[in-house]
Amino acid sequence: MIVQLTGTLVEAMPTHVVLDVAGVGYELGISYNTASQLPPLGSSGVTLLTRLIVREDAMELYGFATREERALFDRLVAISRVGPKLALSVLSTFTPAALATVVSTQDATRMAQVPGVGKRTAQRLLVDLEGVFQKDAELRSLVGLDTPLPLDGKAPKGQDSVDDEAAAALMSMGFSPQEAQVALEGHEEAGALTIEATLAYALRRLGGGI
């Protein structure tokens, strides 16, 4: 199993790269998020975490800038009818932290923004990924979820980190810390006490709905 490659970046496109490792060129499929973190062409000592997918007619390598992204790729391709290309499409649309937020809020509208994913597929992916996050403590830790996703959609009693988790989720979506703080003001008085309800409240405020 090839799990990591380090070499010189000789080709870089939004969907793939070529690494020269000791004179051998390896082509790796990548997500847009990984592409955005690459150094300039010609850089040496470039390391990508990898996964090798073996098919009947081909062997394909995929590269990742972070452990979080590789872990999510592994879980995505394990889902029925999700291949490497669709998995990379999901990872090109969301960072690992943002995907965790989409799953925790069961946001089918945002999931359907992934190219090649319709509403029905989005709903199926959310259900499957919710189960993955619930069962996989390592994955939750990697993407910054300290507790399992609740089976009943309610936050555990006594949870004190709703504000922090909601703020982190908002910032992973691209909002500034100041915007997140303002958006969260008043959520307890409005009855938004779970992470899901708090995020929905904050996003409505950010969209001018409150």
HUQUI-V203522 format. One line per field, one symbol per residue. phi: phi as a letter, one per 30 degrees, with the letter a starting at -180 (. if undefined). psi: psi as a letter, one per 30 degrees, with the letter a starting at -180 (. if undefined). burial: + if it has 24 or more other C-alpha atoms within 12 Angstrom, else -. Layout:
phi=???
psi=???
burial=???
//
This chain:
phi=.ccabbacdcabbdcabbccchiccccbdbcdddedcdddejdcidcbdbbccccdcacbcbcbdbdeddddeedddddeiccedddddddddbdedddddeddchddddddddeicddddddddddddeddddccdddeddcjcdbddddcicdddidcceeddddddddddjddeddddddddiddddidcdddddddddddddcidb
psi=kjfkkkakjfkklffllkkjjhfkkkkkklleeeefgkllkfklgkkkklkkjkleglkkkklkfleeeeeeeeeeffkkgjleeeeeeeffekleeeeeeeeffhieeeeffkkgjaeeeeeeeeeeeeeeeefjeeeeeeggjfllkkfggkkkkgkfgeeeeeeeeeeffflleeeeeeffkgeeffgjfleeeeeeeeeeefggf.
burial=---+++++++++--++++++-----++++++++++--+-------++++++++------++++++++++++++++++-+--+-+++++++++++++++++++++++++-+++-+--+---++-+++++++++++----++--+++-++++----+------++-+++++++++------++-+++-+----++++++++++++--+----
//
